[in-house]
Amino acid sequence: MNRFENKPNRSGRMISGPNEENLLKWRRRNSYYYGWLDRIYKFVVRPNSRVLHIGCECGDLLAAVKPAYGVGVDASEEAIALAQKRFPHLNFIAADPQEFRLSEKFDYVLICNSLGDWKDIQQVLERIHPLTDDNTRIVITYYNYLWEWVLRLGSSLGIRKPRKHQNWLPPQDIANLLNLGNFDVIRTDSFVLLPKGIWLISALCNYVLSLLPVFRMFNMVNLVMARRSAQPKSDLDLSVSVIVPCRNERGNIEDAVKRIPDMGRETEIIFVDGSSTDGTADEIETQIKKHPERKIRLIHQGAGRGKGDAVRKGFAAAAGDVLVIQDADLTAPPEDLPKFFAALRDGKGEYINGSRLVYPMEKEAMRFLNLLANKFFGALFSWLLGQRFRDTLCGTKMIRKSDYEVIAANRSYFGDFDPFGDFDLIFGAVKQNLKVIEVPVRYRARTYGETNISRFRHGWLLLKMSWIAFKKIKWLGKES
C-alpha cells in the first residue's frame, strides 16, 4: 500500500483533445533535447528503483527511468491527470512541491528543469530530506544560466514552454542550497551544447565540442548529483576485511601480518595467492599458525589471472562490512589504513581512493615514466568521471561491501575488461553515484620482489579502458 498524506490523483478525470495536445506539444516539439534528458537520467538511475520525481509534468521522464515504484509530484492538476492516464502503473500527486507531504523513503529524487519554477527552493529540499536515507541520490538537471536570454527568446517565439517565474542558478548556487538543506554534492557535469537535432552539426556540438574546456562553459544542461549529509558511525558498527592480492611476495607476508592494523569491530586479513612460485602460499600458512589471535585466511586464485580477478575473489569471500585492498608489496603503508577507515566511517566518502602523488616519494619508489603516466591518467579520469582522481592506480582502495555488491551486480555496463581491478571499482563507483574521497599515502620503494606491471603493455590497456569509459560516461553509452 502507498503511504501518502496527499493521496494520488485517481479521480478518473479525462484529459483529451486540445488540452492533451497542448500539454504534450513542448516535449514533442523539442524531442531531441528531451531525448538527451532521458539518457542522462537513465545513466544515473538504476532500473527497478524507488523513484520520486518533483515537478514531473506529464510523467514521461519518470516512466523513462523504469522504476519499480515511482511517484510524481506536480502543481498542475491537468498534467497529473494526464500522467496518470498515460502511465497507470505509476503514482501521481497534484500538489505544490513546496507543500507536499509523503511518509516513505526513495532511492532517487529527480528534479528536472523545475528548480527555477519554485519561489522557495530551500523549502522544497527540506520537504525532500525526510524522504531520503544514506543511499538516496538527489539528481538535479537545470539550465545553464548563460542560456537565459536564448531561452526567454524561445518562450517568446513559442518554441519553448512559457514560464511565469524563473530562477537562473549556476551550479555553485544549487550546491549552496543543497548544503543548506543538509545534502552534500557528489559530482557535477554538463551536457548538450546544441539542443536541436540538426544532422551532423548536433553530433559535432554535443559529442565533441561540448566536452572541450572552453565550449563546456556554454553547455545547456548542468547536472548536479547529491546525497544527504552523512552521520558518523561508531567503530563498533563496522567490521573490516583487508584483501591482500599476492604473487611471489614471500618476503613481504610476515611484515603485512604485523603491520596491518586492527580496525572497527573486527578485522580479517584475506591473502589471495596467484600461483606464486617462491613459496608465498607456504609463508602465509606459516603466519596463520604463528598468529592464531588474528583472523587470517588464504585463498588460492586458481586458474584466474591478474590482480583484478584476485581482488574479486577476495571480496566474494570477505565477511566484513567494509572491504579494503592492501597491495602485498607494502609500498603503500598498511599503517595508513585507519585513515581510510575513518573517512568512510565518518561519512566523508563512500569510495575511498589512495593517492601516492601528494607527498614526496622515496627514491626509486616510482619510475619517471610511471609517474608521468599516473599524472596523465589522473587528469584524464578526473575529466572523464566528473570527480577528482589524482591517482587512479594506487592499490589502496576502500568501499562498503553493500556498495561493492551493487557495482558487481551492474558490472556488465562497462564489461569485464579490467585485469587490475582498480578501474572496475572506479568506473563502478562513479556509475553508482558514490561519493569519492582521496586519502594521501606516502609511497615507498619495494624491499622484496619485482613489480608485475608492464609499463607499455599495461599503459596501452589503460588507454583502451579510457576509451570505453569515454563512450559509456561522456557519451552516455552511445556507440560510436
C-alpha positions in Angstrom: 0.0 0.0 0.0 1.1 3.6 -0.7 1.5 5.7 2.4 0.6 9.1 1.1 -0.5 12.0 3.2 -1.6 13.6 -0.2 -3.4 10.8 -2.0 -2.5 10.3 -5.7 -4.9 11.8 -8.2 -7.0 8.9 -9.3 -10.3 10.8 -9.9 -10.6 9.5 -13.4 -10.7 13.0 -14.8 -10.0 12.6 -18.5 -7.7 14.9 -20.5 -8.1 14.6 -24.2 -8.3 16.6 -27.4 -6.8 20.1 -27.5 -5.9 20.1 -23.8 -3.9 16.9 -24.0 -2.1 18.1 -27.2 -1.2 21.4 -25.5 0.3 19.6 -22.5 2.4 17.2 -24.7 3.4 19.6 -27.5 6.5 21.0 -25.8 8.1 17.6 -25.4 7.2 16.6 -29.0 8.4 19.9 -30.4 11.8 19.5 -28.6 12.1 15.7 -28.8 15.9 15.8 -29.4 16.5 17.8 -26.2 14.2 15.7 -24.1 15.8 12.5 -25.5 19.1 13.8 -24.1 17.5 14.4 -20.7 16.1 10.8 -20.7 19.5 9.4 -21.5 21.2 11.4 -18.7 18.7 10.2 -16.1 18.7 6.6 -17.3 22.5 6.7 -16.9 22.4 7.8 -13.2 19.2 6.0 -12.1 19.2 2.2 -11.7 16.2 0.5 -13.2 13.7 -1.1 -10.7 14.4 1.5 -8.0 12.1 3.6 -5.8 11.9 7.0 -7.6 10.3 10.3 -6.6 10.1 13.0 -9.3 9.4 16.5 -8.1 7.9 18.6 -11.0 7.1 15.6 -13.1 4.7 17.3 -15.6 3.2 14.6 -17.7 5.3 11.8 -16.3 7.5 11.0 -19.3 10.8 11.2 -17.5 9.6 9.2 -14.5 8.4 6.4 -16.9 11.7 6.5 -18.8 13.9 5.5 -15.8 11.7 2.4 -15.3 11.2 2.5 -11.6 9.8 -0.5 -9.6 7.9 2.1 -7.7 7.5 5.6 -9.0 5.8 8.7 -7.6 5.5 12.0 -9.5 4.5 15.3 -7.9 3.4 18.4 -9.9 1.4 21.5 -9.2 -0.7 21.2 -12.4 -3.8 19.1 -11.9 -4.3 18.7 -15.6 -0.7 17.4 -16.1 -1.1 15.0 -13.2 -4.4 13.6 -14.6 -2.8 13.1 -18.0 0.3 11.5 -16.5 -1.9 9.0 -14.5 -3.9 8.2 -17.7 -0.7 7.6 -19.7 1.2 5.7 -17.0 -1.3 3.9 -14.8 1.4 1.7 -13.3 3.0 4.9 -11.6 1.6 7.1 -8.9 1.0 10.9 -9.3 0.1 13.6 -6.8 -1.3 17.1 -7.7 0.4 19.3 -5.1 2.6 22.3 -4.7 6.2 21.0 -4.4 6.7 23.5 -1.6 3.9 21.9 0.4 3.5 18.2 -0.5 4.0 15.6 2.2 4.9 11.9 1.9 5.9 9.3 4.5 8.3 6.9 2.8 11.8 6.6 1.5 13.1 6.7 -2.0 16.3 5.6 -3.8 16.3 8.6 -6.1 14.7 12.0 -6.1 14.6 13.6 -9.5 14.4 17.4 -10.1 14.5 18.1 -13.9 14.3 21.7 -15.0 11.8 22.6 -12.4 14.2 24.1 -9.8 13.7 27.6 -11.3 9.9 27.5 -11.0 9.9 27.4 -7.2 9.8 30.5 -5.1 11.4 28.8 -2.2 13.9 26.1 -3.3 15.2 25.5 0.2 11.7 24.7 1.5 11.3 22.0 -1.2 14.7 20.5 -0.3 13.6 20.5 3.4 10.4 18.6 2.3 12.6 16.1 0.4 15.1 15.4 3.2 12.9 13.1 5.4 12.2 11.0 2.3 15.9 10.1 1.9 18.3 7.8 3.6 22.1 7.3 3.3 21.8 5.6 0.0 19.3 8.1 -1.6 20.6 10.2 -4.5 19.3 13.6 -5.5 19.6 14.1 -9.3 19.2 17.7 -10.5 19.4 19.0 -14.0 19.0 22.6 -14.7 19.6 25.1 -17.5 22.9 26.9 -17.7 22.3 30.5 -16.6 24.2 31.7 -19.7 21.3 30.4 -21.8 18.8 32.7 -20.0 18.2 35.2 -22.9 18.2 32.4 -25.5 15.5 30.5 -23.6 13.5 33.6 -22.9 13.5 34.3 -26.6 12.5 30.7 -27.3 9.5 31.2 -25.0 8.5 34.4 -26.7 8.6 32.7 -30.1 6.6 29.7 -28.9 9.5 27.3 -29.3 9.7 26.7 -25.6 7.1 26.4 -22.9 6.4 29.8 -21.3 7.4 30.2 -17.6 5.8 32.7 -15.3 8.6 32.6 -12.7 12.2 31.6 -13.3 15.3 31.4 -11.1 18.6 31.3 -13.0 21.0 29.4 -10.9 24.6 28.4 -11.6 25.8 25.1 -10.1 27.5 26.8 -7.3 24.2 28.3 -6.1 22.5 24.9 -6.4 25.3 23.4 -4.4 24.9 26.0 -1.7 21.1 25.4 -1.5 21.7 21.7 -1.2 24.2 22.3 1.6 21.5 24.4 3.4 19.1 21.5 3.0 21.7 19.1 4.6 22.8 17.5 1.3 26.3 17.0 0.0 27.2 17.4 -3.7 28.8 14.2 -5.1 29.6 15.4 -8.6 28.7 17.8 -11.3 28.7 17.5 -15.1 27.3 19.3 -18.1 25.8 18.2 -21.5 24.2 19.5 -24.7 25.8 22.4 -26.5 23.1 22.4 -29.2 19.6 21.3 -28.0 18.1 20.9 -31.5 18.7 17.9 -33.7 20.5 19.1 -36.8 22.2 16.4 -38.9 25.9 16.2 -38.2 26.0 19.6 -36.6 24.3 18.4 -33.4 26.7 15.4 -33.3 29.7 17.7 -33.6 28.4 20.0 -30.9 27.1 17.5 -28.4 29.7 14.7 -28.8 32.9 16.6 -29.4 32.7 20.4 -28.7 30.6 20.1 -25.6 33.5 18.0 -24.0 36.2 20.6 -24.6 37.2 23.1 -21.8 36.0 26.4 -23.3 32.9 25.1 -25.1 31.8 23.2 -21.9 31.1 26.6 -20.3 28.2 27.0 -22.7 26.6 23.6 -22.4 22.9 24.0 -21.8 22.3 21.2 -19.2 24.0 21.2 -15.9 23.8 18.0 -13.8 24.3 18.0 -10.0 24.3 14.8 -8.0 23.9 14.9 -4.2 23.2 12.7 -1.2 22.1 13.5 2.3 24.8 14.7 4.7 26.2 11.6 6.3 26.3 11.0 10.1 29.5 9.5 11.6 29.2 5.9 12.9 30.9 4.2 15.7 33.9 1.8 15.1 31.8 -0.9 16.6 29.2 -0.6 13.9 31.6 -1.9 11.2 33.9 -4.9 10.6 36.7 -4.8 8.1 38.1 -7.3 5.5 41.6 -6.5 4.2 42.2 -8.2 0.9 45.9 -8.8 0.0 46.4 -10.0 -3.6 49.9 -11.5 -3.8 52.1 -13.2 -6.4 55.7 -14.0 -5.5 55.7 -11.8 -2.4 57.0 -14.3 0.2 59.4 -11.8 1.8 56.5 -9.3 2.5 54.0 -11.6 4.1 55.2 -11.5 7.7 55.5 -7.7 7.6 52.0 -7.5 6.2 50.6 -9.5 9.0 52.4 -7.5 11.6 51.7 -4.1 10.1 48.0 -4.4 9.0 46.2 -2.7 12.0 43.0 -3.8 13.6 40.1 -1.6 12.6 36.4 -1.5 13.6 34.6 -4.2 15.4 36.7 -7.0 13.8 39.5 -7.2 11.2 40.1 -10.1 8.9 43.1 -10.5 6.5 42.5 -12.4 3.3 45.5 -13.3 1.2 44.7 -14.3 -2.4 47.7 -16.1 -3.8 48.1 -16.0 -7.6 50.0 -19.3 -8.1 53.3 -18.0 -6.6 56.5 -19.9 -7.3 58.6 -18.5 -4.4 56.8 -20.2 -1.5 54.4 -17.3 -0.8 51.5 -19.6 0.0 53.6 -21.7 2.4 54.6 -18.5 4.2 51.0 -17.4 4.5 50.2 -20.8 6.1 53.1 -20.3 8.5 51.8 -16.9 9.5 48.3 -18.2 10.1 49.7 -20.8 12.6 52.0 -18.2 14.1 49.2 -15.7 14.8 46.2 -17.5 16.0 45.0 -14.3 17.6 44.4 -12.8 14.2 41.7 -13.8 11.7 43.8 -14.7 8.7 42.8 -16.7 5.6 44.4 -17.9 2.4 42.6 -18.2 -0.9 44.2 -19.8 -3.9 43.4 -17.8 -7.1 43.5 -21.0 -9.1 43.0 -20.6 -12.9 42.2 -16.9 -12.6 44.8 -14.4 -13.7 45.6 -10.8 -12.8 45.1 -8.7 -9.7 41.5 -7.8 -10.7 40.5 -11.5 -10.5 42.3 -11.9 -7.2 40.5 -8.8 -5.7 37.1 -10.1 -6.8 37.7 -13.5 -5.3 38.9 -11.9 -2.1 35.8 -9.6 -2.0 33.5 -12.5 -2.6 35.0 -14.4 0.3 35.1 -11.5 2.7 32.8 -11.4 5.7 33.4 -7.7 6.7 31.1 -4.7 6.3 34.0 -2.8 4.8 36.4 -4.0 2.1 39.9 -2.7 1.5 42.7 -3.6 -0.8 46.2 -3.7 0.5 49.0 -4.4 -2.0 51.3 -7.1 -0.8 54.4 -5.2 -1.8 53.7 -2.7 1.1 54.8 0.3 -1.0 51.6 2.0 0.2 52.0 1.6 4.0 49.4 -0.5 5.9 49.7 2.0 8.7 47.6 4.4 6.6 44.6 2.1 6.5 42.9 3.7 9.6 42.8 7.0 7.7 40.8 5.3 5.0 38.5 3.7 7.6 37.9 7.0 9.4 37.0 8.7 6.1 34.4 6.0 5.3 33.1 5.6 8.9 32.6 9.4 9.4 30.8 9.7 6.1 33.4 11.8 4.3 33.1 9.5 1.3 31.7 6.1 0.2 34.6 5.1 -2.1 38.0 6.0 -0.5 40.8 6.1 -3.0 44.5 6.3 -2.1 46.8 8.9 -3.7 50.5 8.5 -3.9 51.0 11.8 -5.7 50.6 14.2 -2.8 53.6 13.6 -0.5 57.2 13.2 -1.8 58.0 9.6 -2.6 61.0 7.5 -1.6 63.8 7.4 -4.2 63.2 4.6 -6.7 59.6 4.1 -5.5 58.2 5.0 -8.9 60.0 5.2 -12.2 59.8 8.6 -14.0 57.7 7.3 -16.9 55.3 5.7 -14.5 55.0 9.0 -12.6 54.1 10.9 -15.8 51.6 8.2 -16.8 49.9 8.3 -13.4 49.6 12.1 -13.5 48.2 11.9 -17.1 45.6 9.2 -16.2 44.7 11.1 -13.0 43.9 14.2 -15.1 42.1 12.2 -17.8 39.9 10.3 -15.3 39.0 13.4 -13.4 37.7 14.8 -16.7 36.0 11.6 -17.7 34.3 10.9 -14.4 33.4 14.3 -13.1 35.1 13.6 -9.8 38.7 14.4 -8.7 41.1 11.5 -9.2 44.7 12.5 -8.7 46.0 8.9 -8.6 44.0 6.1 -10.3 46.4 3.3 -9.8 47.2 3.4 -6.1 46.5 -0.1 -4.8 44.8 1.0 -1.6 41.0 1.4 -2.0 38.2 1.1 0.5 34.4 0.6 0.0 31.4 -0.9 1.9 30.6 -4.4 0.9 27.0 -3.4 0.2 28.1 -0.8 -2.3 30.6 -3.2 -3.9 27.8 -5.7 -4.4 25.8 -3.1 -6.3 28.8 -2.4 -8.5 29.4 -6.1 -9.1 25.7 -6.6 -10.0 25.9 -3.9 -12.6 29.4 -4.7 -13.9 28.0 -5.6 -17.4 27.6 -1.9 -18.2 31.3 -1.4 -18.7 32.2 -5.0 -19.3 34.7 -7.4 -17.7 37.9 -6.0 -19.1 40.0 -4.8 -16.2 42.9 -7.0 -15.2 44.0 -4.6 -12.4 40.7 -4.2 -10.5 41.2 -0.5 -10.0 39.1 0.7 -12.9 36.3 -1.8 -12.4 35.9 -0.2 -8.9 36.4 3.4 -10.1 34.0 3.2 -13.0 31.5 1.3 -10.9 31.7 3.8 -8.1 31.0 6.7 -10.4 28.2 4.9 -12.3 26.5 4.1 -8.9 27.0 7.7 -7.8 29.2 7.0 -4.8 31.0 10.0 -3.2 34.7 9.6 -3.9 37.3 10.9 -1.5 41.1 10.6 -1.8 43.4 9.9 1.1 47.1 10.7 0.6 49.7 8.0 1.3 53.4 8.1 1.5 54.7 5.8 -1.3 57.8 3.8 -0.6 60.2 1.6 -2.6 59.9 -2.1 -2.7 62.0 -4.1 -0.3 61.3 -7.5 -1.8 60.4 -8.9 -5.2 59.7 -7.2 -8.5 56.7 -5.3 -9.9 54.3 -7.2 -12.1 53.4 -4.1 -14.1 54.5 -3.7 -17.7 54.7 0.0 -18.4 53.9 -0.1 -22.2 51.6 -3.1 -22.5 49.5 -2.0 -19.5 49.7 1.6 -20.5 48.1 0.7 -23.8 45.5 -1.3 -22.0 44.7 1.8 -19.8 44.2 3.9 -22.9 41.7 1.3 -24.3 39.8 1.3 -20.9 39.7 5.1 -21.0 38.1 5.0 -24.4 35.4 2.6 -23.1 34.8 4.9 -20.1 34.6 7.9 -22.5 31.9 6.3 -24.6 29.9 5.0 -21.6 30.1 8.1 -19.4 30.7 11.1 -21.7 28.5 9.7 -24.5 26.1 8.1 -22.0 26.5 4.7 -23.7 26.1 5.8 -27.2 28.1 3.6 -29.5 30.5 5.3 -32.0 
